Structures are given as C-alpha cells and as structure tokens.
Amino acid sequence: MSGIITMDDLTNEEIISILDDAERLLPVAEGRLHLPLLQGRILGNLFFEPSTRTRMSFETAMKRLGGGVVNLGDVKTSSVVKGETLFDTIQMVDGYTDIIAMRHPRQGAAQYAADSARVPILNGGDGAGHHPTQTMLDLFTIRRAHGTLENLNVVLAGDLRYGRTVHSLSHALTRFGCSVIFASPDTLRMPEEIIADLRANGAEVTETDDLLAQISGADVIYMTRIQKERFPDEDEYSKVAGAYKLHANDLDDANAEMIIMHPLPRVDEIHPSVDKTRHACYFQQAFNGVVTRMSLMCWLLSVPVPEDVEAAGGAL
C-alpha cells in the first residue's frame, strides 16, 4: 500500500492486528532479544519540522529490527534551501530507501508524498492535520493500561484546535466506542468539522472548559501542549498559555486505573508532582512509539512478525 497517512487507511481489524504484533515485539524493542526482521531494509527519515520522539523512535525501531536509516538532517543544510521541491525530494529519497517516515509543516504534504512515491510513506505529522503513528502508539498505551480499547471515557485537554495528535486520536477512539470529552479554552476548541464528523458517525462527544470536573469519571486524560508555533498571532497565544495545569493533588478523586498521557514535549501542562503518581503514563507512552512503529514498518513492508518472538529471536 502507499502508506499510512490518516487513521482512515486502517480498518479496526488492522489496528488490532498491528497492536498485537507490537505486543509480541516488546522484548525486541526493549533490547532483550535480537530479531533482524528488517535486515537489508532502509528507512528514510524526512523531517521538515523539529522532532525528537517521533524521529528518534522511528530510527530506533528500524535499527532494533536490523535495518538501516538515512536522515534528511537539518533542513537548512539540505537541498530544500536551494529550492528543491517536495516532489523532487521524495523522488530522490524514494530511490535510496524502502520506506519513508515524514513530518512536514504543511497539511496535506504527507498525502502528496504518498502520491509521488513508490515506497510506503508513514505520516509523522503534517501541520495541524494528522499524526497516525502517534495515534497508534497512543492506542497501544491505552490498551496495555486498560486491557481494551472499547467503551472507555477519554478526556482530551488543551490545544484541540491545532493539535494534530488529538485530531487523529479522537477519530480512532470513537471507532472503538469510546466517549470523548473535549476540554479546552473556547479559542482552542476542537474544529467544528471534526466534531460534526464524529457525531455523524454516532460518537458520544462532550465539550467543556472545566478540565478538573472531568477527572473523577475519566479512564484516560490526554493532556496537550498549547502550541505557540501554530498561532498566527502571539497575542492570541498569550491569552491561553498555561490555561490548564495538572498537579498531583488534582487527582485525589481519580479512578485508581486512570492514566495520564501526553504526546510530549510538555511545557507546564503537567506539574512534575504528577510524575510520581500511579497515573503518570507519558514516558512509557513515549517508549511505546518504538515498538508500535516497529510493528507498522513490518506491516507496511509485508514482513510477518513471528507468533513466538522469543523462539525466533536471539538473546543479547
């Protein structure tokens, strides 16, 4: 296939299958087993926007599976500054690699790349659009914590207007029957077209500006950063900066199994006091990007994950 650009590229059955493969690959991601399923394959990392977790987890995932990685590097030192078009860049990297992970500031760029390339494209974020590989690792994290993706109460909080992670995740959650609560300042509400689409598909959606009132009934609280770089007007940003901030003492009435997630980086949305609580899940969530992206690359490259990874792999 041409890649994974949005979550619509995957059926629910495919999502579960990929998450099952990721579960089996955990000892490989953790470095306890050597299983070079992608030996001889090369990943092209094309990041036209800054990234730490997404870029590094893709690179780690490919290397854990025995493959190689080539990176675009700093855009300022690439041929992009000479005027090379995205089409030409994709054509060039297509010839060097077997699969491409791409992040780009322009919404729709990942689909354009998929239409231009012969190798599969994994969308690592396109502007304020979609971030399906983040959604997959989020689903993996939620399922590991709760044992299911079905019928959970999930609060998505913070920058819902510009946050591509929550755009993708909200669609995926409602496909599994979850109720979603959107908690945000009025100027950062989830876009109307997304809410309308969710409701048209039968989703239970609630909007509020009171995050703390949602804690006691939540299975998952998904915090997001107020993204200064997405705001066209700095004055608009200053009005909402620091709108929500979770402290450990805000969690006294939380369900024992409730988890707090964050796509990172955090700025001031989650106080460090939360890190020591049983609810903090965001650093494990970041690690889960490795194992989930391992599974996604195997799936796109039609490389089956063994049912018994322990038996197939070698100890390190």
C-alpha positions as a Markdown table, in Angstrom:
| # | Residue | x | y | z |
|---|---|---|---|---|
| 1 | Met | 0.0 | 0.0 | 0.0 |
| 2 | Ser | 1.0 | 3.6 | -0.4 |
| 3 | Gly | 1.4 | 4.1 | 3.4 |
| 4 | Ile | -0.4 | 5.3 | 6.4 |
| 5 | Ile | -1.4 | 9.0 | 6.0 |
| 6 | Thr | -4.5 | 9.1 | 8.3 |
| 7 | Met | -6.2 | 6.5 | 10.5 |
| 8 | Asp | -8.7 | 6.0 | 7.8 |
| 9 | Asp | -6.1 | 4.0 | 6.0 |
| 10 | Leu | -6.5 | 1.3 | 8.6 |
| 11 | Thr | -9.6 | -0.8 | 9.5 |
| 12 | Asn | -10.3 | -1.6 | 13.1 |
| 13 | Glu | -9.2 | -5.2 | 12.5 |
| 14 | Glu | -5.9 | -4.0 | 11.0 |
| 15 | Ile | -5.3 | -1.7 | 14.0 |
| 16 | Ile | -5.8 | -4.6 | 16.4 |
| 17 | Ser | -3.6 | -6.9 | 14.4 |
| 18 | Ile | -0.8 | -4.2 | 14.3 |
| 19 | Leu | -1.1 | -3.7 | 18.1 |
| 20 | Asp | -1.0 | -7.5 | 18.7 |
| 21 | Asp | 2.3 | -7.6 | 16.7 |
| 22 | Ala | 3.6 | -4.7 | 18.7 |
| 23 | Glu | 2.8 | -6.6 | 21.9 |
| 24 | Arg | 4.9 | -9.6 | 20.7 |
| 25 | Leu | 7.8 | -7.3 | 19.6 |
| 26 | Leu | 8.2 | -5.7 | 23.1 |
| 27 | Pro | 11.3 | -7.7 | 24.1 |
| 28 | Val | 12.9 | -6.7 | 20.8 |
| 29 | Ala | 12.1 | -3.0 | 21.4 |
| 30 | Glu | 13.5 | -3.3 | 24.9 |
| 31 | Gly | 16.7 | -4.7 | 23.6 |
| 32 | Arg | 16.3 | -8.1 | 25.3 |
| 33 | Leu | 16.1 | -10.0 | 22.0 |
| 34 | His | 17.7 | -9.7 | 18.6 |
| 35 | Leu | 15.3 | -10.2 | 15.8 |
| 36 | Pro | 16.5 | -8.7 | 12.5 |
| 37 | Leu | 13.2 | -8.9 | 10.6 |
| 38 | Leu | 14.1 | -5.8 | 8.5 |
| 39 | Gln | 17.7 | -6.6 | 7.8 |
| 40 | Gly | 18.7 | -5.1 | 4.5 |
| 41 | Arg | 15.9 | -2.6 | 4.5 |
| 42 | Ile | 16.4 | 1.2 | 4.8 |
| 43 | Leu | 14.2 | 3.8 | 6.3 |
| 44 | Gly | 14.3 | 7.4 | 5.1 |
| 45 | Asn | 13.6 | 9.9 | 7.9 |
| 46 | Leu | 12.4 | 13.1 | 6.2 |
| 47 | Phe | 11.6 | 15.7 | 9.0 |
| 48 | Phe | 11.0 | 19.1 | 7.7 |
| 49 | Glu | 9.9 | 20.2 | 11.2 |
| 50 | Pro | 11.7 | 19.8 | 14.5 |
| 51 | Ser | 11.1 | 16.4 | 16.2 |
| 52 | Thr | 12.7 | 14.4 | 19.0 |
| 53 | Arg | 10.5 | 11.5 | 19.9 |
| 54 | Thr | 9.0 | 10.7 | 16.5 |
| 55 | Arg | 12.2 | 10.9 | 14.6 |
| 56 | Met | 14.3 | 9.0 | 17.2 |
| 57 | Ser | 11.7 | 6.3 | 17.8 |
| 58 | Phe | 11.4 | 5.6 | 14.0 |
| 59 | Glu | 15.2 | 5.4 | 13.9 |
| 60 | Thr | 15.4 | 3.1 | 16.9 |
| 61 | Ala | 12.6 | 0.9 | 15.6 |
| 62 | Met | 14.3 | 0.3 | 12.3 |
| 63 | Lys | 17.7 | -0.4 | 14.0 |
| 64 | Arg | 16.2 | -2.7 | 16.6 |
| 65 | Leu | 14.9 | -4.7 | 13.6 |
| 66 | Gly | 18.3 | -4.9 | 11.9 |
| 67 | Gly | 17.6 | -2.2 | 9.2 |
| 68 | Gly | 19.4 | 1.0 | 8.3 |
| 69 | Val | 18.3 | 4.6 | 8.4 |
| 70 | Val | 19.2 | 7.7 | 6.4 |
| 71 | Asn | 18.2 | 11.1 | 7.7 |
| 72 | Leu | 17.4 | 14.3 | 5.9 |
| 73 | Gly | 19.1 | 16.2 | 8.7 |
| 74 | Asp | 18.7 | 19.9 | 9.3 |
| 75 | Val | 16.5 | 21.3 | 6.5 |
| 76 | Lys | 18.9 | 24.3 | 6.4 |
| 77 | Thr | 21.7 | 22.1 | 5.2 |
| 78 | Ser | 19.6 | 20.2 | 2.6 |
| 79 | Ser | 18.8 | 21.0 | -1.0 |
| 80 | Val | 15.5 | 22.3 | 0.2 |
| 81 | Val | 17.2 | 25.7 | 0.8 |
| 82 | Lys | 18.3 | 25.6 | -2.9 |
| 83 | Gly | 14.7 | 25.5 | -4.0 |
| 84 | Glu | 14.3 | 21.7 | -4.4 |
| 85 | Thr | 10.6 | 20.8 | -4.5 |
| 86 | Leu | 9.0 | 18.3 | -2.2 |
| 87 | Phe | 8.2 | 16.2 | -5.2 |
| 88 | Asp | 11.8 | 16.1 | -6.3 |
| 89 | Thr | 13.0 | 15.3 | -2.7 |
| 90 | Ile | 10.6 | 12.4 | -2.5 |
| 91 | Gln | 11.7 | 11.1 | -5.9 |
| 92 | Met | 15.3 | 11.2 | -4.8 |
| 93 | Val | 14.8 | 9.6 | -1.4 |
| 94 | Asp | 12.4 | 7.0 | -2.9 |
| 95 | Gly | 15.4 | 5.7 | -4.8 |
| 96 | Tyr | 17.5 | 5.3 | -1.7 |
| 97 | Thr | 15.1 | 3.7 | 0.7 |
| 98 | Asp | 12.4 | 1.0 | 1.2 |
| 99 | Ile | 10.1 | 3.1 | 3.4 |
| 100 | Ile | 9.8 | 6.8 | 4.3 |
| 101 | Ala | 8.7 | 8.5 | 7.6 |
| 102 | Met | 7.9 | 12.1 | 7.0 |
| 103 | Arg | 7.0 | 15.2 | 9.0 |
| 104 | His | 6.1 | 18.4 | 7.3 |
| 105 | Pro | 4.6 | 21.7 | 8.4 |
| 106 | Arg | 2.1 | 21.8 | 5.6 |
| 107 | Gln | -1.2 | 19.9 | 6.0 |
| 108 | Gly | -1.7 | 17.5 | 3.1 |
| 109 | Ala | 2.1 | 17.2 | 2.4 |
| 110 | Ala | 2.1 | 13.5 | 3.5 |
| 111 | Gln | -0.7 | 12.6 | 1.1 |
| 112 | Tyr | 1.2 | 14.4 | -1.7 |
| 113 | Ala | 4.3 | 12.5 | -0.8 |
| 114 | Ala | 2.4 | 9.2 | -0.9 |
| 115 | Asp | 1.0 | 10.0 | -4.3 |
| 116 | Ser | 4.5 | 10.8 | -5.5 |
| 117 | Ala | 6.5 | 7.9 | -4.1 |
| 118 | Arg | 6.8 | 4.2 | -4.9 |
| 119 | Val | 7.8 | 3.2 | -1.4 |
| 120 | Pro | 5.3 | 3.4 | 1.6 |
| 121 | Ile | 5.0 | 6.7 | 3.4 |
| 122 | Leu | 4.4 | 6.9 | 7.1 |
| 123 | Asn | 2.9 | 10.3 | 8.1 |
| 124 | Gly | 4.8 | 11.6 | 11.2 |
| 125 | Gly | 2.7 | 14.7 | 11.3 |
| 126 | Asp | 1.5 | 17.1 | 8.7 |
| 127 | Gly | 0.9 | 20.6 | 10.0 |
| 128 | Ala | -2.2 | 20.7 | 12.1 |
| 129 | Gly | -3.6 | 17.7 | 10.1 |
| 130 | His | -2.9 | 14.1 | 11.1 |
| 131 | His | -0.4 | 12.1 | 13.1 |
| 132 | Pro | -1.5 | 8.4 | 12.7 |
| 133 | Thr | 1.7 | 6.8 | 14.1 |
| 134 | Gln | 1.3 | 8.8 | 17.3 |
| 135 | Thr | -2.3 | 7.6 | 17.4 |
| 136 | Met | -1.2 | 4.0 | 17.1 |
| 137 | Leu | 1.2 | 4.3 | 20.0 |
| 138 | Asp | -1.5 | 6.1 | 22.0 |
| 139 | Leu | -3.9 | 3.2 | 21.3 |
| 140 | Phe | -1.2 | 0.7 | 22.3 |
| 141 | Thr | -0.6 | 2.6 | 25.6 |
| 142 | Ile | -4.3 | 2.7 | 26.4 |
| 143 | Arg | -4.9 | -0.9 | 25.6 |
| 144 | Arg | -1.9 | -2.0 | 27.7 |
| 145 | Ala | -3.2 | 0.0 | 30.7 |
| 146 | His | -6.9 | -1.0 | 30.4 |
| 147 | Gly | -6.8 | -4.3 | 28.6 |
| 148 | Thr | -9.2 | -2.9 | 26.0 |
| 149 | Leu | -9.9 | 0.0 | 23.7 |
| 150 | Glu | -13.7 | -0.5 | 24.0 |
| 151 | Asn | -16.1 | 1.9 | 25.7 |
| 152 | Leu | -13.6 | 4.0 | 27.7 |
| 153 | Asn | -14.1 | 7.6 | 28.9 |
| 154 | Val | -11.3 | 9.7 | 27.5 |
| 155 | Val | -10.7 | 13.4 | 28.2 |
| 156 | Leu | -8.7 | 15.2 | 25.5 |
| 157 | Ala | -7.4 | 18.5 | 27.0 |
| 158 | Gly | -5.6 | 21.6 | 26.0 |
| 159 | Asp | -4.9 | 22.7 | 22.4 |
| 160 | Leu | -7.5 | 20.9 | 20.5 |
| 161 | Arg | -7.7 | 23.4 | 17.6 |
| 162 | Tyr | -4.1 | 23.0 | 16.4 |
| 163 | Gly | -3.2 | 19.6 | 18.0 |
| 164 | Arg | -2.9 | 17.0 | 15.2 |
| 165 | Thr | -2.4 | 14.2 | 17.8 |
| 166 | Val | -5.9 | 14.7 | 19.2 |
| 167 | His | -7.5 | 15.1 | 15.7 |
| 168 | Ser | -6.3 | 11.6 | 14.8 |
| 169 | Leu | -6.9 | 10.1 | 18.2 |
| 170 | Ser | -10.4 | 11.3 | 18.6 |
| 171 | His | -11.5 | 9.6 | 15.4 |
| 172 | Ala | -9.8 | 6.3 | 16.4 |
| 173 | Leu | -11.2 | 6.3 | 19.9 |
| 174 | Thr | -14.8 | 6.7 | 18.8 |
| 175 | Arg | -14.4 | 3.9 | 16.3 |
| 176 | Phe | -14.0 | 1.6 | 19.3 |
| 177 | Gly | -17.0 | 3.0 | 21.1 |
| 178 | Cys | -15.2 | 5.4 | 23.5 |
| 179 | Ser | -16.8 | 8.5 | 24.8 |
| 180 | Val | -14.7 | 11.6 | 24.3 |
| 181 | Ile | -14.7 | 14.8 | 26.4 |
| 182 | Phe | -13.0 | 17.8 | 24.8 |
| 183 | Ala | -11.7 | 20.1 | 27.5 |
| 184 | Ser | -10.2 | 23.4 | 26.1 |
| 185 | Pro | -10.4 | 27.2 | 26.2 |
| 186 | Asp | -13.0 | 28.5 | 23.8 |
| 187 | Thr | -10.4 | 29.7 | 21.3 |
| 188 | Leu | -8.8 | 26.3 | 21.2 |
| 189 | Arg | -11.9 | 24.1 | 20.7 |
| 190 | Met | -11.8 | 21.1 | 18.6 |
| 191 | Pro | -12.6 | 22.2 | 15.0 |
| 192 | Glu | -16.3 | 22.0 | 14.2 |
| 193 | Glu | -15.9 | 19.8 | 11.2 |
| 194 | Ile | -14.2 | 17.1 | 13.3 |
| 195 | Ile | -17.0 | 17.3 | 16.0 |
| 196 | Ala | -19.6 | 17.1 | 13.3 |
| 197 | Asp | -18.0 | 14.1 | 11.7 |
| 198 | Leu | -17.6 | 12.3 | 15.0 |
| 199 | Arg | -21.3 | 12.9 | 15.9 |
| 200 | Ala | -22.4 | 11.9 | 12.4 |
| 201 | Asn | -20.8 | 8.6 | 13.0 |
| 202 | Gly | -22.6 | 8.1 | 16.2 |
| 203 | Ala | -19.9 | 9.2 | 18.7 |
| 204 | Glu | -20.7 | 10.5 | 22.1 |
| 205 | Val | -18.9 | 13.9 | 22.3 |
| 206 | Thr | -18.9 | 16.4 | 25.2 |
| 207 | Glu | -17.3 | 19.8 | 25.1 |
| 208 | Thr | -16.3 | 21.8 | 28.3 |
| 209 | Asp | -13.8 | 24.3 | 29.5 |
| 210 | Asp | -13.6 | 22.7 | 33.0 |
| 211 | Leu | -10.9 | 20.0 | 33.0 |
| 212 | Leu | -10.8 | 19.3 | 36.7 |
| 213 | Ala | -14.5 | 18.4 | 36.8 |
| 214 | Gln | -13.9 | 15.6 | 34.3 |
| 215 | Ile | -11.1 | 13.8 | 36.3 |
| 216 | Ser | -13.2 | 11.6 | 38.6 |
| 217 | Gly | -15.0 | 9.9 | 35.6 |
| 218 | Ala | -12.1 | 9.5 | 33.3 |
| 219 | Asp | -10.3 | 6.4 | 32.3 |
| 220 | Val | -7.7 | 8.4 | 30.3 |
| 221 | Ile | -6.7 | 12.1 | 30.5 |
| 222 | Tyr | -4.8 | 13.1 | 27.4 |
| 223 | Met | -3.0 | 16.4 | 28.0 |
| 224 | Thr | -1.6 | 18.5 | 25.2 |
| 225 | Arg | 0.8 | 21.5 | 25.0 |
| 226 | Ile | -0.5 | 24.9 | 23.9 |
| 227 | Gln | 1.5 | 25.1 | 20.7 |
| 228 | Lys | 2.9 | 28.6 | 20.3 |
| 229 | Glu | 4.3 | 27.8 | 16.9 |
| 230 | Arg | 0.9 | 27.1 | 15.4 |
| 231 | Phe | -0.6 | 30.5 | 16.4 |
| 232 | Pro | -0.7 | 33.2 | 13.7 |
| 233 | Asp | -0.9 | 35.9 | 16.4 |
| 234 | Glu | 1.3 | 35.9 | 19.5 |
| 235 | Asp | -1.3 | 37.9 | 21.4 |
| 236 | Glu | -3.8 | 35.1 | 20.8 |
| 237 | Tyr | -1.3 | 32.7 | 22.2 |
| 238 | Ser | -0.6 | 34.7 | 25.4 |
| 239 | Lys | -4.3 | 34.7 | 26.3 |
| 240 | Val | -4.4 | 30.9 | 26.6 |
| 241 | Ala | -0.8 | 30.0 | 27.6 |
| 242 | Gly | -0.9 | 27.9 | 30.7 |
| 243 | Ala | -4.7 | 27.5 | 30.6 |
| 244 | Tyr | -4.5 | 24.0 | 32.1 |
| 245 | Lys | -2.0 | 22.6 | 34.5 |
| 246 | Leu | -2.5 | 19.3 | 36.4 |
| 247 | His | -1.0 | 18.8 | 39.9 |
| 248 | Ala | -0.8 | 15.6 | 41.9 |
| 249 | Asn | -3.4 | 17.0 | 44.3 |
| 250 | Asp | -5.9 | 17.4 | 41.5 |
| 251 | Leu | -6.0 | 13.6 | 41.2 |
| 252 | Asp | -7.4 | 12.7 | 44.6 |
| 253 | Asp | -10.7 | 11.6 | 43.2 |
| 254 | Ala | -9.4 | 9.9 | 40.1 |
| 255 | Asn | -10.1 | 6.2 | 39.4 |
| 256 | Ala | -7.2 | 4.0 | 40.5 |
| 257 | Glu | -6.6 | 2.8 | 37.0 |
| 258 | Met | -6.9 | 6.2 | 35.3 |
| 259 | Ile | -3.8 | 7.1 | 33.2 |
| 260 | Ile | -2.5 | 10.5 | 32.2 |
| 261 | Met | -1.0 | 10.7 | 28.7 |
| 262 | His | 0.8 | 13.5 | 26.8 |
| 263 | Pro | 2.4 | 13.4 | 23.4 |
| 264 | Leu | 5.3 | 15.5 | 24.7 |
| 265 | Pro | 7.1 | 17.8 | 24.9 |
| 266 | Arg | 5.3 | 19.2 | 27.9 |
| 267 | Val | 5.8 | 22.8 | 29.0 |
| 268 | Asp | 3.7 | 23.5 | 32.0 |
| 269 | Glu | 0.6 | 21.3 | 31.4 |
| 270 | Ile | 1.7 | 18.6 | 33.9 |
| 271 | His | 3.4 | 19.6 | 37.1 |
| 272 | Pro | 6.4 | 17.3 | 38.0 |
| 273 | Ser | 4.5 | 16.2 | 41.1 |
| 274 | Val | 2.3 | 14.1 | 38.8 |
| 275 | Asp | 5.3 | 12.1 | 37.6 |
| 276 | Lys | 5.5 | 10.1 | 40.9 |
| 277 | Thr | 1.8 | 9.2 | 40.9 |
| 278 | Arg | 0.4 | 5.8 | 39.6 |
| 279 | His | -1.4 | 7.7 | 36.9 |
| 280 | Ala | 1.6 | 9.1 | 35.0 |
| 281 | Cys | 2.0 | 7.2 | 31.8 |
| 282 | Tyr | 3.6 | 9.7 | 29.4 |
| 283 | Phe | 7.2 | 8.5 | 29.5 |
| 284 | Gln | 6.1 | 4.9 | 28.9 |
| 285 | Gln | 3.9 | 6.2 | 26.1 |
| 286 | Ala | 7.0 | 7.8 | 24.5 |
| 287 | Phe | 8.8 | 4.4 | 24.6 |
| 288 | Asn | 5.8 | 2.7 | 23.1 |
| 289 | Gly | 6.5 | 4.7 | 20.0 |
| 290 | Val | 9.4 | 2.4 | 19.3 |
| 291 | Val | 7.5 | -0.9 | 19.4 |
| 292 | Thr | 4.5 | 0.4 | 17.6 |
| 293 | Arg | 6.5 | 1.9 | 14.8 |
| 294 | Met | 8.4 | -1.4 | 14.5 |
| 295 | Ser | 5.1 | -3.2 | 14.0 |
| 296 | Leu | 3.9 | -0.6 | 11.5 |
| 297 | Met | 7.0 | -0.9 | 9.4 |
| 298 | Cys | 6.8 | -4.7 | 9.4 |
| 299 | Trp | 3.2 | -4.5 | 8.3 |
| 300 | Leu | 3.8 | -2.0 | 5.5 |
| 301 | Leu | 6.8 | -4.0 | 4.2 |
| 302 | Ser | 4.8 | -7.3 | 4.4 |
| 303 | Val | 7.2 | -8.8 | 6.8 |
| 304 | Pro | 5.3 | -11.1 | 9.2 |
| 305 | Val | 6.0 | -10.9 | 13.0 |
| 306 | Pro | 6.5 | -14.4 | 14.3 |
| 307 | Glu | 3.8 | -15.7 | 16.7 |
| 308 | Asp | 6.6 | -16.8 | 19.1 |
| 309 | Val | 9.1 | -14.0 | 19.1 |
| 310 | Glu | 11.1 | -15.4 | 22.0 |
| 311 | Ala | 11.7 | -18.6 | 20.0 |
| 312 | Ala | 12.6 | -16.7 | 16.8 |
| 313 | Gly | 14.9 | -14.2 | 18.3 |
| 314 | Gly | 18.4 | -14.5 | 19.8 |
| 315 | Ala | 19.3 | -13.3 | 23.3 |
| 316 | Leu | 21.5 | -10.2 | 23.6 |
